Amino acid sequence: MHEHGIAKELWKIVLAEAQKNNISKITKLTIALGEASGIEKDFLNHSFVDHIFMENEIAKGAVIEYEFMPLAAKCNICSFDVKPSDMSELVCPNCKSGDISVISGRETYVKSIEGE
């Protein structure tokens, strides 16, 4: 379960931002989670709620929300926006090139922190 390690790394960012913004009590945390990140939301949530929040007074009782980032890709040859449903072929449906870059959907980051 690599989600626990990811939660710990995200938590370091949360604490740094809370300190930087003089937040002494975190009430809500929003995590952006890419569709193709390989991270299981339920495992990540378990790590936050049952481990990190329980062990840190600053976050006890905080709400955590997830915003899912859709998978998006672009052909590097013809600039065609490749839809996730077209990616099973691993070629651009427009020019048939295999030179495709994922431009979003793999990321995971702290989107926002709310608190007092």
C-alpha positions in Angstrom: 0.0 0.0 0.0 2.1 2.9 -1.3 -0.8 5.3 -0.6 0.4 5.6 3.0 3.8 6.9 1.9 2.1 9.3 -0.5 -0.3 10.6 2.2 2.8 11.2 4.5 4.5 13.3 1.7 1.3 15.2 1.0 1.0 15.8 4.8 4.4 17.4 4.9 3.2 19.9 2.3 -0.1 20.5 4.3 1.9 21.2 7.5 4.3 23.6 5.8 1.5 25.5 4.2 -0.5 25.6 7.4 2.5 27.0 9.3 3.2 29.5 6.5 -0.4 30.8 6.6 -0.8 30.7 10.4 -3.4 27.9 10.4 -3.6 26.3 13.8 -6.6 24.0 13.0 -7.2 22.4 9.7 -10.9 22.0 8.9 -10.9 20.9 5.3 -8.3 19.4 3.0 -8.8 19.0 -0.8 -6.6 16.6 -2.7 -6.5 16.5 -6.5 -6.2 12.9 -7.6 -5.4 12.1 -11.2 -7.5 9.4 -12.9 -4.3 7.7 -14.1 -2.2 8.3 -11.0 -2.3 4.7 -9.9 -3.5 5.8 -6.4 -6.5 4.2 -4.8 -8.6 6.9 -3.2 -10.0 4.6 -0.5 -6.5 3.6 0.6 -5.2 7.2 0.5 -8.3 8.3 2.5 -7.7 5.6 5.1 -4.1 6.7 5.5 -5.2 10.3 6.1 -8.3 9.8 8.3 -7.2 6.8 10.3 -3.6 7.5 10.7 -2.4 11.0 10.0 -5.5 13.0 11.2 -5.8 10.8 14.3 -2.1 11.4 15.2 -2.1 15.2 14.6 -4.2 17.5 16.8 -4.1 20.2 14.1 -6.2 17.9 11.8 -8.5 16.0 14.1 -12.1 16.1 12.7 -11.0 17.6 9.4 -12.9 16.9 6.3 -11.1 15.5 3.3 -12.4 15.9 -0.2 -11.0 14.5 -3.5 -11.2 16.2 -6.8 -10.6 13.8 -9.6 -8.5 15.0 -12.5 -9.4 13.4 -15.8 -6.9 11.8 -18.1 -6.0 13.9 -21.1 -3.4 13.5 -23.8 -2.1 15.3 -26.9 -0.5 14.0 -30.0 3.0 15.5 -30.3 2.9 15.3 -34.1 -0.5 16.8 -35.1 -1.5 18.4 -31.7 -4.8 16.4 -31.7 -6.4 16.1 -28.2 -6.6 12.4 -27.6 -9.5 11.2 -25.5 -9.1 8.5 -22.8 -11.4 6.2 -24.8 -8.9 6.6 -27.8 -5.9 5.6 -25.7 -6.4 1.9 -25.8 -4.8 1.8 -29.2 -1.8 4.0 -28.0 -1.9 5.8 -31.3 -3.3 9.2 -32.3 -6.8 8.6 -33.9 -6.1 11.6 -36.2 -2.6 10.9 -37.6 -1.9 7.4 -36.3 1.3 8.5 -34.6 2.4 6.7 -31.4 4.0 10.0 -30.2 1.4 10.9 -27.6 2.0 12.8 -24.3 -0.2 12.6 -21.2 -0.8 16.2 -20.2 -3.0 15.6 -17.2 -4.5 12.8 -15.1 -1.3 11.4 -13.5 -0.9 14.1 -10.9 -1.7 14.1 -7.2 -1.4 17.2 -5.1 -2.8 19.3 -2.3 -5.3 21.6 -4.0 -6.5 23.5 -1.0 -6.4 23.8 2.8 -9.0 25.4 4.9 -8.7 26.2 8.6 -8.6 28.6 11.4 
